[in-house]
């Protein structure tokens, strides 16, 4: 199980209620050192950060129990850290990287964790924004094997063919397991996309994505963003911001478009 790591900015002063508290969830296959590069940048902006990575199996599993456990653990750590630091009323931001991170968003939404009456309803009023880096990606049996290959660093042609074959077998088995266990024919990947598309607009949203992304297809994502913009919101401070690049790679915008990427985060959070 990956650790949940708390980091304070160098010039942090306790009990500052305007200090942003940012929770960052990394992508499938990421290491803590990879995600730390992002939290280090946020710390340099004056944010307190909490970071973790959801297990690969929990991301791909047709059953939601592991994802619920991870989301609860993440929000519990956030609640505890905010209380200990005197930041219970500080603005809260959630940052999801690729679908490995965005599954936490979908799970929190499906379970109503931050909504009134939810397990973490005390955090809900302080949630000021969600950041989606290279996510959400519309998952299919076609791009699923590509995600696995990229996350595992599989480049050999023969090995990639094996991964594709095994993934298709997994898709069939997962479907049968869901039908047997729940009686439903709805795949969890379809439910994921519907949840991301219809999630309540309770705070600001920032989408960072690229036309050159080999995993996150920009077309359905841009359509999702456009649809969410059209739904409107009666709440103030619930606007949607998007930054779309031409050539930046999946979860590599910090490297490929560093200045624009950091400016977007700074303008949204700080």
MARMILUM-862556 format. One line per 2 residues: number of its first residue (from 1); their letters; for each residue x, y negated, z negated of C-alpha. Coordinates in nm, 2 decimals. Each point is the difference from the previous one (the first is absolute). Layout:
residues N
NUM) a) X Y Z  ...
END
This chain:
residues 270
1) xx) 0.00 0.00 0.00  0.14 -0.34 0.10
3) xx) 0.06 -0.25 -0.28  -0.20 -0.32 -0.04
5) xx) 0.26 -0.27 -0.03  -0.05 -0.34 -0.16
7) xx) 0.24 -0.29 0.09  0.00 -0.35 -0.13
9) xx) 0.13 -0.31 0.19  0.34 -0.13 -0.12
11) xx) -0.16 -0.32 -0.14  -0.31 0.16 -0.14
13) xx) -0.17 -0.18 -0.29  -0.24 0.20 -0.21
15) xx) -0.37 -0.08 -0.01  0.00 -0.21 0.31
17) xx) -0.35 0.05 0.13  0.07 -0.13 0.35
19) xx) 0.28 0.26 0.06  -0.11 0.24 0.28
21) xx) 0.00 0.37 -0.10  0.05 0.21 0.32
23) xx) -0.06 0.37 0.02  0.18 0.16 0.30
25) xx) -0.08 0.35 0.13  0.25 0.14 0.24
27) xx) -0.04 0.21 0.32  0.01 0.38 0.04
29) xx) 0.36 0.11 0.00  0.13 -0.32 -0.16
31) xx) 0.25 0.01 -0.28  -0.01 -0.23 -0.30
33) xx) 0.31 -0.18 0.13  -0.19 -0.08 0.32
35) xx) -0.30 -0.15 -0.18  0.23 -0.19 -0.24
37) xx) 0.12 -0.21 0.30  -0.35 -0.14 0.02
39) xx) -0.05 -0.05 -0.37  0.34 -0.17 -0.02
41) xx) -0.12 -0.26 0.25  -0.32 -0.05 -0.20
43) xx) 0.20 -0.04 -0.32  0.21 -0.26 0.17
45) xx) -0.32 -0.19 0.06  -0.07 0.01 -0.37
47) xx) -0.24 0.30 -0.01  -0.02 0.28 -0.25
49) xx) -0.01 0.32 0.19  -0.11 0.36 -0.05
51) xx) 0.08 0.26 0.26  -0.06 0.37 0.07
53) xx) -0.04 0.25 0.28  -0.29 0.25 0.03
55) xx) 0.10 0.36 0.06  -0.01 0.13 0.36
57) xx) -0.24 0.28 -0.08  -0.24 -0.22 -0.18
59) xx) -0.01 -0.22 0.32  -0.08 0.29 0.23
61) xx) -0.21 0.21 -0.23  -0.37 0.04 0.10
63) xx) -0.08 -0.03 -0.37  0.00 -0.33 -0.19
65) xx) 0.10 0.11 -0.35  0.37 -0.08 0.04
67) xx) -0.07 -0.33 0.16  -0.24 -0.10 -0.28
69) xx) 0.26 0.10 -0.26  0.27 -0.21 0.17
71) xx) -0.23 -0.31 0.03  -0.10 0.03 -0.36
73) xx) 0.36 0.04 -0.11  0.10 -0.31 0.20
75) xx) -0.27 -0.22 -0.13  0.06 0.12 -0.36
77) xx) 0.36 -0.09 0.03  -0.09 -0.34 0.14
79) xx) -0.25 -0.06 -0.28  0.25 0.10 -0.27
81) xx) 0.28 -0.21 0.14  -0.22 -0.30 0.04
83) xx) -0.11 0.03 -0.36  0.35 0.05 -0.13
85) xx) 0.14 -0.30 0.19  -0.29 -0.23 -0.09
87) xx) -0.12 -0.01 0.36  -0.35 0.14 -0.04
89) xx) -0.14 -0.31 0.17  0.27 -0.03 0.27
91) xx) -0.09 0.03 0.37  0.02 0.36 0.12
93) xx) 0.10 0.10 0.35  0.00 0.35 0.15
95) xx) 0.23 0.08 0.29  -0.05 0.32 0.20
97) xx) 0.27 0.12 0.24  -0.12 0.23 0.29
99) xx) -0.27 0.26 -0.08  0.22 0.15 -0.28
101) xx) -0.07 -0.32 -0.19  -0.34 -0.08 0.15
103) xx) -0.15 0.33 -0.13  0.02 -0.16 -0.34
105) xx) -0.21 -0.29 0.13  -0.26 0.24 0.14
107) xx) -0.01 0.20 -0.32  -0.04 -0.30 -0.22
109) xx) -0.28 -0.12 0.22  -0.18 0.34 0.03
111) xx) 0.01 0.04 -0.38  -0.09 -0.36 -0.07
113) xx) 0.29 -0.03 -0.24  0.03 -0.38 0.01
115) xx) -0.37 -0.07 0.03  -0.24 -0.09 -0.28
117) xx) -0.06 0.31 -0.20  0.31 0.16 0.14
119) xx) 0.29 0.15 -0.20  0.22 -0.30 0.05
121) xx) -0.27 -0.27 0.03  0.21 -0.22 -0.23
123) xx) 0.26 -0.03 0.28  -0.26 -0.08 0.27
125) xx) -0.06 -0.37 -0.07  0.38 -0.07 0.01
127) xx) 0.05 0.17 0.34  0.09 -0.28 0.24
129) xx) 0.12 0.18 0.30  0.08 0.32 0.19
131) xx) 0.29 0.04 0.24  -0.01 0.26 0.27
133) xx) 0.34 0.07 0.15  -0.03 0.22 0.32
135) xx) -0.33 0.12 -0.13  -0.26 0.12 0.00
137) xx) 0.07 0.24 0.29  -0.28 0.19 0.16
139) xx) 0.10 0.37 -0.04  -0.07 0.27 0.25
141) xx) 0.14 0.35 0.07  0.20 -0.17 0.28
143) xx) 0.19 -0.25 -0.21  0.01 0.21 -0.32
145) xx) 0.30 0.22 0.11  0.18 -0.32 0.10
147) xx) -0.04 -0.13 -0.36  0.14 0.32 -0.14
149) xx) 0.30 0.00 0.24  0.09 -0.36 -0.08
151) xx) -0.04 0.04 -0.38  0.22 0.32 0.01
153) xx) 0.25 -0.14 0.24  -0.07 0.28 0.26
155) xx) 0.15 -0.09 0.34  0.08 0.33 0.16
157) xx) -0.24 0.08 0.28  -0.05 0.36 -0.11
159) xx) -0.05 -0.09 -0.36  -0.26 -0.27 0.10
161) xx) -0.19 0.26 0.20  -0.01 0.22 -0.31
163) xx) -0.13 -0.29 -0.21  -0.27 -0.07 0.25
165) xx) -0.12 0.36 0.00  0.00 0.03 -0.38
167) xx) -0.19 -0.33 -0.03  -0.27 0.12 0.23
169) xx) -0.03 0.32 -0.21  -0.02 -0.23 -0.31
171) xx) -0.28 -0.20 0.16  -0.21 0.31 0.06
173) xx) 0.07 0.14 -0.35  -0.07 -0.33 -0.16
175) xx) -0.33 -0.04 0.18  -0.11 0.35 -0.11
177) xx) 0.10 -0.06 -0.36  -0.20 -0.32 -0.01
179) xx) -0.30 0.17 0.14  0.03 0.29 -0.24
181) xx) 0.05 -0.22 -0.30  -0.24 -0.28 0.06
183) xx) -0.23 0.11 0.28  0.10 -0.32 0.19
185) xx) 0.14 -0.01 0.35  0.15 -0.35 -0.05
187) xx) 0.38 0.01 0.00  0.18 -0.20 -0.26
189) xx) 0.19 -0.19 0.27  -0.33 -0.13 0.15
191) xx) -0.12 -0.10 -0.35  0.33 -0.19 -0.05
193) xx) -0.05 -0.21 0.31  -0.37 -0.07 -0.08
195) xx) 0.10 -0.11 -0.35  0.27 -0.24 0.12
197) xx) -0.25 -0.14 0.25  -0.29 -0.05 -0.24
199) xx) 0.18 -0.08 -0.33  -0.15 -0.29 -0.19
201) xx) 0.17 -0.33 0.07  0.07 -0.11 -0.35
203) xx) 0.34 -0.18 0.06  0.23 -0.12 0.27
205) xx) 0.15 0.25 0.24  0.33 -0.02 0.20
207) xx) 0.07 0.24 0.29  0.35 0.04 0.13
209) xx) 0.03 0.22 0.31  0.16 0.03 0.35
211) xx) -0.07 0.10 0.35  0.31 0.21 0.01
213) xx) -0.10 0.21 -0.31  0.03 0.37 0.10
215) xx) -0.22 0.12 -0.29  -0.25 -0.28 -0.06
217) xx) -0.19 -0.06 0.32  -0.06 -0.37 0.02
219) xx) -0.33 0.02 0.20  -0.23 0.16 -0.26
221) xx) 0.17 -0.20 -0.27  -0.06 -0.33 0.17
223) xx) -0.36 0.11 0.06  -0.04 0.08 -0.37
225) xx) 0.14 -0.34 -0.10  -0.23 -0.18 0.25
227) xx) -0.30 0.19 -0.13  0.09 -0.08 -0.36
229) xx) 0.04 -0.37 0.08  -0.35 0.00 0.15
231) xx) -0.16 0.15 -0.31  0.07 -0.31 -0.19
233) xx) 0.00 -0.04 -0.38  -0.20 -0.20 -0.24
235) xx) 0.30 -0.02 -0.23  0.25 -0.28 0.02
237) xx) 0.36 0.10 0.07  -0.08 0.31 0.20
239) xx) 0.15 -0.10 0.33  0.18 0.24 0.23
241) xx) 0.35 -0.08 0.14  0.18 0.21 0.26
243) xx) 0.35 -0.02 0.14  0.05 0.21 0.32
245) xx) 0.34 0.05 0.16  0.10 0.14 0.34
247) xx) 0.31 0.20 -0.07  0.02 0.07 -0.37
249) xx) 0.03 0.36 -0.12  -0.22 0.19 -0.24
251) xx) 0.06 -0.11 -0.36  0.31 -0.19 0.12
253) xx) -0.13 -0.35 0.03  0.22 -0.11 -0.28
255) xx) 0.30 0.09 0.22  -0.13 -0.08 0.35
257) xx) -0.19 -0.32 -0.08  0.15 -0.09 -0.33
259) xx) -0.06 -0.38 -0.01  -0.36 0.02 0.12
261) xx) -0.08 0.30 -0.22  0.13 -0.17 -0.32
263) xx) -0.17 -0.33 0.09  -0.33 0.19 0.04
265) xx) 0.04 0.17 -0.34  0.11 -0.32 -0.17
267) xx) -0.29 -0.20 0.15  -0.25 0.27 -0.10
269) xx) 0.12 0.08 -0.35  0.20 -0.29 -0.13
END
